[in-house]
Amino acid sequence: MNNRRDTRDVRGVSPRRAPARGSYAEQRIAQLKAERAKYNVNDLGYYNGGVPRPRRGSIRGDAMGPAGDFHSP
């Protein structure tokens, strides 16, 4: 981890490198991204309005839980 203040950007965030191609980290990030898309949850694990239901258009309802509930992966 880089704690040097002179390398931080305007917001105070240290730069991060992307995981190496083909590494476990890269595979796991892709897997978690797919699961978040499948269950319609954000990066913190909260539902974005349930899961889409067939032939219901943009109405998501509470198929997996109400919007804002925590999803335990």
PDB file of N, CA, C and O in Angstrom, chain B, residues numbered from 101:
ATOM      1  N   MET B 101       0.846  -1.171   0.000  1.00  0.00           N
ATOM      2  CA  MET B 101       0.000   0.000   0.000  1.00  0.00           C
ATOM      3  C   MET B 101       0.893   1.237   0.000  1.00  0.00           C
ATOM      4  O   MET B 101       1.938   1.261   0.651  1.00  0.00           O
ATOM      5  N   ASN B 102       0.477   2.244  -0.724  1.00  0.00           N
ATOM      6  CA  ASN B 102       1.277   3.449  -0.863  1.00  0.00           C
ATOM      7  C   ASN B 102       0.759   4.521   0.091  1.00  0.00           C
ATOM      8  O   ASN B 102      -0.362   5.007  -0.058  1.00  0.00           O
ATOM      9  N   ASN B 103       1.586   4.887   1.074  1.00  0.00           N
ATOM     10  CA  ASN B 103       1.178   5.904   2.048  1.00  0.00           C
ATOM     11  C   ASN B 103       1.868   7.241   1.821  1.00  0.00           C
ATOM     12  O   ASN B 103       1.726   8.150   2.638  1.00  0.00           O
ATOM     13  N   ARG B 104       2.598   7.377   0.751  1.00  0.00           N
ATOM     14  CA  ARG B 104       3.313   8.629   0.485  1.00  0.00           C
ATOM     15  C   ARG B 104       2.330   9.708   0.049  1.00  0.00           C
ATOM     16  O   ARG B 104       1.560   9.512  -0.891  1.00  0.00           O
ATOM     17  N   ARG B 105       2.359  10.832   0.724  1.00  0.00           N
ATOM     18  CA  ARG B 105       1.432  11.923   0.425  1.00  0.00           C
ATOM     19  C   ARG B 105       1.716  12.571  -0.922  1.00  0.00           C
ATOM     20  O   ARG B 105       0.797  13.072  -1.570  1.00  0.00           O
ATOM     21  N   ASP B 106       2.969  12.571  -1.351  1.00  0.00           N
ATOM     22  CA  ASP B 106       3.306  13.239  -2.612  1.00  0.00           C
ATOM     23  C   ASP B 106       2.800  12.497  -3.845  1.00  0.00           C
ATOM     24  O   ASP B 106       2.802  13.065  -4.937  1.00  0.00           O
ATOM     25  N   THR B 107       2.361  11.233  -3.701  1.00  0.00           N
ATOM     26  CA  THR B 107       1.846  10.482  -4.850  1.00  0.00           C
ATOM     27  C   THR B 107       0.321  10.509  -4.928  1.00  0.00           C
ATOM     28  O   THR B 107      -0.253   9.999  -5.890  1.00  0.00           O
ATOM     29  N   ARG B 108      -0.339  11.091  -3.941  1.00  0.00           N
ATOM     30  CA  ARG B 108      -1.801  11.122  -3.925  1.00  0.00           C
ATOM     31  C   ARG B 108      -2.338  12.159  -4.907  1.00  0.00           C
ATOM     32  O   ARG B 108      -1.668  13.144  -5.217  1.00  0.00           O
ATOM     33  N   ASP B 109      -3.565  11.920  -5.396  1.00  0.00           N
ATOM     34  CA  ASP B 109      -4.183  12.872  -6.314  1.00  0.00           C
ATOM     35  C   ASP B 109      -4.865  13.999  -5.528  1.00  0.00           C
ATOM     36  O   ASP B 109      -4.698  14.102  -4.312  1.00  0.00           O
ATOM     37  N   VAL B 110      -5.618  14.827  -6.216  1.00  0.00           N
ATOM     38  CA  VAL B 110      -6.249  16.005  -5.609  1.00  0.00           C
ATOM     39  C   VAL B 110      -7.210  15.617  -4.479  1.00  0.00           C
ATOM     40  O   VAL B 110      -7.345  16.344  -3.495  1.00  0.00           O
ATOM     41  N   ARG B 111      -7.866  14.480  -4.626  1.00  0.00           N
ATOM     42  CA  ARG B 111      -8.818  14.029  -3.609  1.00  0.00           C
ATOM     43  C   ARG B 111      -8.134  13.352  -2.421  1.00  0.00           C
ATOM     44  O   ARG B 111      -8.787  13.052  -1.422  1.00  0.00           O
ATOM     45  N   GLY B 112      -6.821  13.109  -2.521  1.00  0.00           N
ATOM     46  CA  GLY B 112      -6.091  12.447  -1.446  1.00  0.00           C
ATOM     47  C   GLY B 112      -6.070  10.939  -1.586  1.00  0.00           C
ATOM     48  O   GLY B 112      -5.745  10.237  -0.628  1.00  0.00           O
ATOM     49  N   VAL B 113      -6.411  10.425  -2.762  1.00  0.00           N
ATOM     50  CA  VAL B 113      -6.471   8.990  -3.006  1.00  0.00           C
ATOM     51  C   VAL B 113      -5.153   8.518  -3.613  1.00  0.00           C
ATOM     52  O   VAL B 113      -4.652   9.114  -4.567  1.00  0.00           O
ATOM     53  N   SER B 114      -4.598   7.448  -3.056  1.00  0.00           N
ATOM     54  CA  SER B 114      -3.371   6.873  -3.602  1.00  0.00           C
ATOM     55  C   SER B 114      -3.704   6.062  -4.849  1.00  0.00           C
ATOM     56  O   SER B 114      -4.743   5.402  -4.889  1.00  0.00           O
ATOM     57  N   PRO B 115      -2.850   6.097  -5.861  1.00  0.00           N
ATOM     58  CA  PRO B 115      -3.125   5.330  -7.083  1.00  0.00           C
ATOM     59  C   PRO B 115      -3.019   3.832  -6.826  1.00  0.00           C
ATOM     60  O   PRO B 115      -2.199   3.382  -6.026  1.00  0.00           O
ATOM     61  N   ARG B 116      -3.854   3.076  -7.508  1.00  0.00           N
ATOM     62  CA  ARG B 116      -3.830   1.610  -7.379  1.00  0.00           C
ATOM     63  C   ARG B 116      -3.613   0.994  -8.745  1.00  0.00           C
ATOM     64  O   ARG B 116      -4.119   1.478  -9.758  1.00  0.00           O
ATOM     65  N   ARG B 117      -2.858  -0.074  -8.748  1.00  0.00           N
ATOM     66  CA  ARG B 117      -2.653  -0.795  -9.997  1.00  0.00           C
ATOM     67  C   ARG B 117      -3.743  -1.855 -10.154  1.00  0.00           C
ATOM     68  O   ARG B 117      -4.253  -2.399  -9.174  1.00  0.00           O
ATOM     69  N   ALA B 118      -4.079  -2.129 -11.390  1.00  0.00           N
ATOM     70  CA  ALA B 118      -5.054  -3.190 -11.671  1.00  0.00           C
ATOM     71  C   ALA B 118      -4.405  -4.534 -11.358  1.00  0.00           C
ATOM     72  O   ALA B 118      -3.183  -4.660 -11.444  1.00  0.00           O
ATOM     73  N   PRO B 119      -5.207  -5.548 -10.995  1.00  0.00           N
ATOM     74  CA  PRO B 119      -4.625  -6.869 -10.730  1.00  0.00           C
ATOM     75  C   PRO B 119      -3.997  -7.444 -11.999  1.00  0.00           C
ATOM     76  O   PRO B 119      -4.417  -7.131 -13.113  1.00  0.00           O
ATOM     77  N   ALA B 120      -2.998  -8.279 -11.814  1.00  0.00           N
ATOM     78  CA  ALA B 120      -2.307  -8.895 -12.947  1.00  0.00           C
ATOM     79  C   ALA B 120      -3.267  -9.744 -13.763  1.00  0.00           C
ATOM     80  O   ALA B 120      -4.160 -10.389 -13.214  1.00  0.00           O
ATOM     81  N   ARG B 121      -3.079  -9.740 -15.081  1.00  0.00           N
ATOM     82  CA  ARG B 121      -3.953 -10.513 -15.962  1.00  0.00           C
ATOM     83  C   ARG B 121      -3.855 -11.994 -15.642  1.00  0.00           C
ATOM     84  O   ARG B 121      -2.760 -12.544 -15.520  1.00  0.00           O
ATOM     85  N   GLY B 122      -5.018 -12.640 -15.506  1.00  0.00           N
ATOM     86  CA  GLY B 122      -5.066 -14.068 -15.238  1.00  0.00           C
ATOM     87  C   GLY B 122      -4.888 -14.429 -13.774  1.00  0.00           C
ATOM     88  O   GLY B 122      -4.903 -15.612 -13.433  1.00  0.00           O
ATOM     89  N   SER B 123      -4.720 -13.447 -12.901  1.00  0.00           N
ATOM     90  CA  SER B 123      -4.512 -13.726 -11.481  1.00  0.00           C
ATOM     91  C   SER B 123      -5.837 -14.091 -10.816  1.00  0.00           C
ATOM     92  O   SER B 123      -6.914 -13.878 -11.372  1.00  0.00           O
ATOM     93  N   TYR B 124      -5.724 -14.647  -9.611  1.00  0.00           N
ATOM     94  CA  TYR B 124      -6.915 -14.985  -8.845  1.00  0.00           C
ATOM     95  C   TYR B 124      -7.727 -13.732  -8.549  1.00  0.00           C
ATOM     96  O   TYR B 124      -8.957 -13.758  -8.601  1.00  0.00           O
ATOM     97  N   ALA B 125      -7.040 -12.635  -8.237  1.00  0.00           N
ATOM     98  CA  ALA B 125      -7.728 -11.378  -7.913  1.00  0.00           C
ATOM     99  C   ALA B 125      -8.578 -10.914  -9.089  1.00  0.00           C
ATOM    100  O   ALA B 125      -9.722 -10.501  -8.895  1.00  0.00           O
ATOM    101  N   GLU B 126      -8.044 -10.974 -10.294  1.00  0.00           N
ATOM    102  CA  GLU B 126      -8.800 -10.555 -11.473  1.00  0.00           C
ATOM    103  C   GLU B 126     -10.020 -11.452 -11.686  1.00  0.00           C
ATOM    104  O   GLU B 126     -11.101 -10.964 -12.015  1.00  0.00           O
ATOM    105  N   GLN B 127      -9.849 -12.757 -11.499  1.00  0.00           N
ATOM    106  CA  GLN B 127     -10.957 -13.692 -11.665  1.00  0.00           C
ATOM    107  C   GLN B 127     -12.042 -13.454 -10.612  1.00  0.00           C
ATOM    108  O   GLN B 127     -13.233 -13.495 -10.918  1.00  0.00           O
ATOM    109  N   ARG B 128     -11.618 -13.207  -9.376  1.00  0.00           N
ATOM    110  CA  ARG B 128     -12.573 -12.995  -8.286  1.00  0.00           C
ATOM    111  C   ARG B 128     -13.347 -11.689  -8.475  1.00  0.00           C
ATOM    112  O   ARG B 128     -14.549 -11.638  -8.213  1.00  0.00           O
ATOM    113  N   ILE B 129     -12.670 -10.641  -8.925  1.00  0.00           N
ATOM    114  CA  ILE B 129     -13.339  -9.368  -9.187  1.00  0.00           C
ATOM    115  C   ILE B 129     -14.412  -9.550 -10.256  1.00  0.00           C
ATOM    116  O   ILE B 129     -15.518  -9.025 -10.126  1.00  0.00           O
ATOM    117  N   ALA B 130     -14.085 -10.297 -11.316  1.00  0.00           N
ATOM    118  CA  ALA B 130     -15.060 -10.554 -12.379  1.00  0.00           C
ATOM    119  C   ALA B 130     -16.237 -11.378 -11.865  1.00  0.00           C
ATOM    120  O   ALA B 130     -17.383 -11.121 -12.232  1.00  0.00           O
ATOM    121  N   GLN B 131     -15.958 -12.368 -11.016  1.00  0.00           N
ATOM    122  CA  GLN B 131     -17.013 -13.210 -10.453  1.00  0.00           C
ATOM    123  C   GLN B 131     -17.956 -12.390  -9.572  1.00  0.00           C
ATOM    124  O   GLN B 131     -19.176 -12.528  -9.669  1.00  0.00           O
ATOM    125  N   LEU B 132     -17.395 -11.541  -8.716  1.00  0.00           N
ATOM    126  CA  LEU B 132     -18.226 -10.715  -7.847  1.00  0.00           C
ATOM    127  C   LEU B 132     -19.042  -9.707  -8.646  1.00  0.00           C
ATOM    128  O   LEU B 132     -20.186  -9.420  -8.294  1.00  0.00           O
ATOM    129  N   LYS B 133     -18.474  -9.173  -9.708  1.00  0.00           N
ATOM    130  CA  LYS B 133     -19.198  -8.231 -10.563  1.00  0.00           C
ATOM    131  C   LYS B 133     -20.406  -8.917 -11.197  1.00  0.00           C
ATOM    132  O   LYS B 133     -21.486  -8.331 -11.276  1.00  0.00           O
ATOM    133  N   ALA B 134     -20.222 -10.170 -11.654  1.00  0.00           N
ATOM    134  CA  ALA B 134     -21.319 -10.925 -12.260  1.00  0.00           C
ATOM    135  C   ALA B 134     -22.411 -11.226 -11.225  1.00  0.00           C
ATOM    136  O   ALA B 134     -23.598 -11.140 -11.538  1.00  0.00           O
ATOM    137  N   GLU B 135     -22.017 -11.577 -10.002  1.00  0.00           N
ATOM    138  CA  GLU B 135     -23.004 -11.856  -8.960  1.00  0.00           C
ATOM    139  C   GLU B 135     -23.793 -10.606  -8.586  1.00  0.00           C
ATOM    140  O   GLU B 135     -25.001 -10.675  -8.361  1.00  0.00           O
ATOM    141  N   ARG B 136     -23.106  -9.455  -8.520  1.00  0.00           N
ATOM    142  CA  ARG B 136     -23.811  -8.209  -8.211  1.00  0.00           C
ATOM    143  C   ARG B 136     -24.824  -7.879  -9.299  1.00  0.00           C
ATOM    144  O   ARG B 136     -25.925  -7.414  -9.007  1.00  0.00           O
ATOM    145  N   ALA B 137     -24.453  -8.118 -10.549  1.00  0.00           N
ATOM    146  CA  ALA B 137     -25.384  -7.867 -11.652  1.00  0.00           C
ATOM    147  C   ALA B 137     -26.564  -8.837 -11.592  1.00  0.00           C
ATOM    148  O   ALA B 137     -27.708  -8.444 -11.821  1.00  0.00           O
ATOM    149  N   LYS B 138     -26.284 -10.103 -11.283  1.00  0.00           N
ATOM    150  CA  LYS B 138     -27.330 -11.127 -11.231  1.00  0.00           C
ATOM    151  C   LYS B 138     -28.366 -10.818 -10.155  1.00  0.00           C
ATOM    152  O   LYS B 138     -29.567 -10.941 -10.394  1.00  0.00           O
ATOM    153  N   TYR B 139     -27.907 -10.422  -8.977  1.00  0.00           N
ATOM    154  CA  TYR B 139     -28.813 -10.172  -7.861  1.00  0.00           C
ATOM    155  C   TYR B 139     -29.195  -8.703  -7.712  1.00  0.00           C
ATOM    156  O   TYR B 139     -29.919  -8.335  -6.787  1.00  0.00           O
ATOM    157  N   ASN B 140     -28.704  -7.862  -8.628  1.00  0.00           N
ATOM    158  CA  ASN B 140     -29.046  -6.436  -8.651  1.00  0.00           C
ATOM    159  C   ASN B 140     -28.722  -5.761  -7.320  1.00  0.00           C
ATOM    160  O   ASN B 140     -29.572  -5.094  -6.730  1.00  0.00           O
ATOM    161  N   VAL B 141     -27.483  -5.942  -6.854  1.00  0.00           N
ATOM    162  CA  VAL B 141     -27.023  -5.297  -5.633  1.00  0.00           C
ATOM    163  C   VAL B 141     -25.859  -4.370  -5.959  1.00  0.00           C
ATOM    164  O   VAL B 141     -25.171  -4.555  -6.963  1.00  0.00           O
ATOM    165  N   ASN B 142     -25.643  -3.369  -5.102  1.00  0.00           N
ATOM    166  CA  ASN B 142     -24.536  -2.454  -5.325  1.00  0.00           C
ATOM    167  C   ASN B 142     -23.249  -3.027  -4.727  1.00  0.00           C
ATOM    168  O   ASN B 142     -23.244  -4.156  -4.237  1.00  0.00           O
ATOM    169  N   ASP B 143     -22.165  -2.259  -4.763  1.00  0.00           N
ATOM    170  CA  ASP B 143     -20.872  -2.748  -4.277  1.00  0.00           C
ATOM    171  C   ASP B 143     -20.855  -2.986  -2.771  1.00  0.00           C
ATOM    172  O   ASP B 143     -19.998  -3.718  -2.276  1.00  0.00           O
ATOM    173  N   LEU B 144     -21.783  -2.384  -2.037  1.00  0.00           N
ATOM    174  CA  LEU B 144     -21.836  -2.562  -0.593  1.00  0.00           C
ATOM    175  C   LEU B 144     -22.758  -3.701  -0.186  1.00  0.00           C
ATOM    176  O   LEU B 144     -22.824  -4.044   0.995  1.00  0.00           O
ATOM    177  N   GLY B 145     -23.474  -4.296  -1.143  1.00  0.00           N
ATOM    178  CA  GLY B 145     -24.334  -5.433  -0.855  1.00  0.00           C
ATOM    179  C   GLY B 145     -25.783  -5.083  -0.605  1.00  0.00           C
ATOM    180  O   GLY B 145     -26.517  -5.900  -0.049  1.00  0.00           O
ATOM    181  N   TYR B 146     -26.224  -3.897  -0.995  1.00  0.00           N
ATOM    182  CA  TYR B 146     -27.619  -3.502  -0.802  1.00  0.00           C
ATOM    183  C   TYR B 146     -28.393  -3.634  -2.107  1.00  0.00           C
ATOM    184  O   TYR B 146     -27.892  -3.289  -3.178  1.00  0.00           O
ATOM    185  N   TYR B 147     -29.615  -4.135  -2.005  1.00  0.00           N
ATOM    186  CA  TYR B 147     -30.456  -4.318  -3.185  1.00  0.00           C
ATOM    187  C   TYR B 147     -30.765  -2.988  -3.858  1.00  0.00           C
ATOM    188  O   TYR B 147     -30.968  -1.974  -3.190  1.00  0.00           O
ATOM    189  N   ASN B 148     -30.797  -3.004  -5.180  1.00  0.00           N
ATOM    190  CA  ASN B 148     -31.182  -1.839  -5.965  1.00  0.00           C
ATOM    191  C   ASN B 148     -32.628  -1.970  -6.423  1.00  0.00           C
ATOM    192  O   ASN B 148     -32.959  -1.517  -7.518  1.00  0.00           O
ATOM    193  N   GLY B 149     -33.480  -2.564  -5.637  1.00  0.00           N
ATOM    194  CA  GLY B 149     -34.884  -2.684  -5.997  1.00  0.00           C
ATOM    195  C   GLY B 149     -35.296  -4.089  -6.355  1.00  0.00           C
ATOM    196  O   GLY B 149     -36.232  -4.252  -7.139  1.00  0.00           O
ATOM    197  N   GLY B 150     -34.668  -5.094  -5.841  1.00  0.00           N
ATOM    198  CA  GLY B 150     -35.031  -6.474  -6.143  1.00  0.00           C
ATOM    199  C   GLY B 150     -34.465  -6.925  -7.475  1.00  0.00           C
ATOM    200  O   GLY B 150     -33.656  -6.221  -8.079  1.00  0.00           O
ATOM    201  N   VAL B 151     -34.875  -8.070  -7.927  1.00  0.00           N
ATOM    202  CA  VAL B 151     -34.396  -8.589  -9.198  1.00  0.00           C
ATOM    203  C   VAL B 151     -35.457  -8.393 -10.261  1.00  0.00           C
ATOM    204  O   VAL B 151     -36.650  -8.462  -9.966  1.00  0.00           O
ATOM    205  N   PRO B 152     -35.037  -8.146 -11.506  1.00  0.00           N
ATOM    206  CA  PRO B 152     -36.038  -8.001 -12.568  1.00  0.00           C
ATOM    207  C   PRO B 152     -36.872  -9.277 -12.716  1.00  0.00           C
ATOM    208  O   PRO B 152     -36.353 -10.385 -12.588  1.00  0.00           O
ATOM    209  N   ARG B 153     -38.153  -9.110 -12.982  1.00  0.00           N
ATOM    210  CA  ARG B 153     -39.030 -10.264 -13.193  1.00  0.00           C
ATOM    211  C   ARG B 153     -39.439 -10.316 -14.653  1.00  0.00           C
ATOM    212  O   ARG B 153     -39.586  -9.272 -15.289  1.00  0.00           O
ATOM    213  N   PRO B 154     -39.626 -11.515 -15.199  1.00  0.00           N
ATOM    214  CA  PRO B 154     -40.006 -11.638 -16.604  1.00  0.00           C
ATOM    215  C   PRO B 154     -41.341 -10.951 -16.895  1.00  0.00           C
ATOM    216  O   PRO B 154     -42.268 -11.008 -16.087  1.00  0.00           O
ATOM    217  N   ARG B 155     -41.425 -10.317 -18.032  1.00  0.00           N
ATOM    218  CA  ARG B 155     -42.643  -9.688 -18.542  1.00  0.00           C
ATOM    219  C   ARG B 155     -43.240  -8.664 -17.576  1.00  0.00           C
ATOM    220  O   ARG B 155     -44.455  -8.469 -17.564  1.00  0.00           O
ATOM    221  N   ARG B 156     -42.402  -8.007 -16.764  1.00  0.00           N
ATOM    222  CA  ARG B 156     -42.898  -6.982 -15.854  1.00  0.00           C
ATOM    223  C   ARG B 156     -42.332  -5.606 -16.196  1.00  0.00           C
ATOM    224  O   ARG B 156     -42.602  -4.638 -15.486  1.00  0.00           O
ATOM    225  N   GLY B 157     -41.553  -5.504 -17.272  1.00  0.00           N
ATOM    226  CA  GLY B 157     -40.973  -4.223 -17.645  1.00  0.00           C
ATOM    227  C   GLY B 157     -39.961  -3.745 -16.627  1.00  0.00           C
ATOM    228  O   GLY B 157     -39.112  -4.510 -16.169  1.00  0.00           O
ATOM    229  N   SER B 158     -40.057  -2.479 -16.280  1.00  0.00           N
ATOM    230  CA  SER B 158     -39.092  -1.924 -15.339  1.00  0.00           C
ATOM    231  C   SER B 158     -39.498  -2.120 -13.889  1.00  0.00           C
ATOM    232  O   SER B 158     -38.786  -1.684 -12.985  1.00  0.00           O
ATOM    233  N   ILE B 159     -40.634  -2.771 -13.653  1.00  0.00           N
ATOM    234  CA  ILE B 159     -41.089  -3.010 -12.279  1.00  0.00           C
ATOM    235  C   ILE B 159     -40.290  -4.165 -11.702  1.00  0.00           C
ATOM    236  O   ILE B 159     -40.323  -5.278 -12.227  1.00  0.00           O
ATOM    237  N   ARG B 160     -39.584  -3.900 -10.639  1.00  0.00           N
ATOM    238  CA  ARG B 160     -38.751  -4.935 -10.046  1.00  0.00           C
ATOM    239  C   ARG B 160     -39.415  -5.584  -8.840  1.00  0.00           C
ATOM    240  O   ARG B 160     -39.153  -6.749  -8.542  1.00  0.00           O
ATOM    241  N   GLY B 161     -40.254  -4.858  -8.158  1.00  0.00           N
ATOM    242  CA  GLY B 161     -40.944  -5.429  -7.008  1.00  0.00           C
ATOM    243  C   GLY B 161     -39.983  -5.812  -5.900  1.00  0.00           C
ATOM    244  O   GLY B 161     -38.896  -5.246  -5.788  1.00  0.00           O
ATOM    245  N   ASP B 162     -40.384  -6.771  -5.084  1.00  0.00           N
ATOM    246  CA  ASP B 162     -39.534  -7.206  -3.982  1.00  0.00           C
ATOM    247  C   ASP B 162     -39.188  -8.682  -4.145  1.00  0.00           C
ATOM    248  O   ASP B 162     -39.293  -9.460  -3.196  1.00  0.00           O
ATOM    249  N   ALA B 163     -38.776  -9.061  -5.350  1.00  0.00           N
ATOM    250  CA  ALA B 163     -38.507 -10.456  -5.653  1.00  0.00           C
ATOM    251  C   ALA B 163     -37.477 -11.071  -4.722  1.00  0.00           C
ATOM    252  O   ALA B 163     -37.656 -12.202  -4.270  1.00  0.00           O
ATOM    253  N   MET B 164     -36.399 -10.351  -4.425  1.00  0.00           N
ATOM    254  CA  MET B 164     -35.365 -10.869  -3.533  1.00  0.00           C
ATOM    255  C   MET B 164     -35.341 -10.111  -2.216  1.00  0.00           C
ATOM    256  O   MET B 164     -34.594 -10.477  -1.309  1.00  0.00           O
ATOM    257  N   GLY B 165     -36.114  -9.101  -2.100  1.00  0.00           N
ATOM    258  CA  GLY B 165     -36.122  -8.280  -0.899  1.00  0.00           C
ATOM    259  C   GLY B 165     -36.367  -6.834  -1.291  1.00  0.00           C
ATOM    260  O   GLY B 165     -36.106  -6.452  -2.432  1.00  0.00           O
ATOM    261  N   PRO B 166     -36.859  -6.033  -0.378  1.00  0.00           N
ATOM    262  CA  PRO B 166     -37.138  -4.644  -0.694  1.00  0.00           C
ATOM    263  C   PRO B 166     -35.880  -3.859  -0.998  1.00  0.00           C
ATOM    264  O   PRO B 166     -34.792  -4.239  -0.564  1.00  0.00           O
ATOM    265  N   ALA B 167     -36.011  -2.780  -1.729  1.00  0.00           N
ATOM    266  CA  ALA B 167     -34.876  -1.928  -2.057  1.00  0.00           C
ATOM    267  C   ALA B 167     -34.256  -1.404  -0.764  1.00  0.00           C
ATOM    268  O   ALA B 167     -34.958  -0.965   0.147  1.00  0.00           O
ATOM    269  N   GLY B 168     -32.930  -1.457  -0.703  1.00  0.00           N
ATOM    270  CA  GLY B 168     -32.209  -0.966   0.464  1.00  0.00           C
ATOM    271  C   GLY B 168     -31.897  -2.036   1.493  1.00  0.00           C
ATOM    272  O   GLY B 168     -31.112  -1.786   2.408  1.00  0.00           O
ATOM    273  N   ASP B 169     -32.489  -3.233   1.375  1.00  0.00           N
ATOM    274  CA  ASP B 169     -32.148  -4.322   2.294  1.00  0.00           C
ATOM    275  C   ASP B 169     -30.759  -4.844   1.977  1.00  0.00           C
ATOM    276  O   ASP B 169     -30.293  -4.750   0.842  1.00  0.00           O
ATOM    277  N   PHE B 170     -30.109  -5.391   2.979  1.00  0.00           N
ATOM    278  CA  PHE B 170     -28.759  -5.928   2.803  1.00  0.00           C
ATOM    279  C   PHE B 170     -28.831  -7.327   2.233  1.00  0.00           C
ATOM    280  O   PHE B 170     -29.660  -8.133   2.655  1.00  0.00           O
ATOM    281  N   HIS B 171     -27.955  -7.621   1.264  1.00  0.00           N
ATOM    282  CA  HIS B 171     -27.850  -8.946   0.643  1.00  0.00           C
ATOM    283  C   HIS B 171     -26.575  -9.590   1.134  1.00  0.00           C
ATOM    284  O   HIS B 171     -25.488  -9.079   0.867  1.00  0.00           O
ATOM    285  N   SER B 172     -26.675 -10.683   1.835  1.00  0.00           N
ATOM    286  CA  SER B 172     -25.496 -11.386   2.314  1.00  0.00           C
ATOM    287  C   SER B 172     -25.032 -12.362   1.243  1.00  0.00           C
ATOM    288  O   SER B 172     -25.727 -13.340   0.966  1.00  0.00           O
ATOM    289  N   PRO B 173     -23.864 -12.118   0.628  1.00  0.00           N
ATOM    290  CA  PRO B 173     -23.396 -12.991  -0.457  1.00  0.00           C
ATOM    291  C   PRO B 173     -23.034 -14.374  -0.005  1.00  0.00           C
ATOM    292  O   PRO B 173     -22.627 -15.203  -0.819  1.00  0.00           O
TER     293      PRO B 173
END
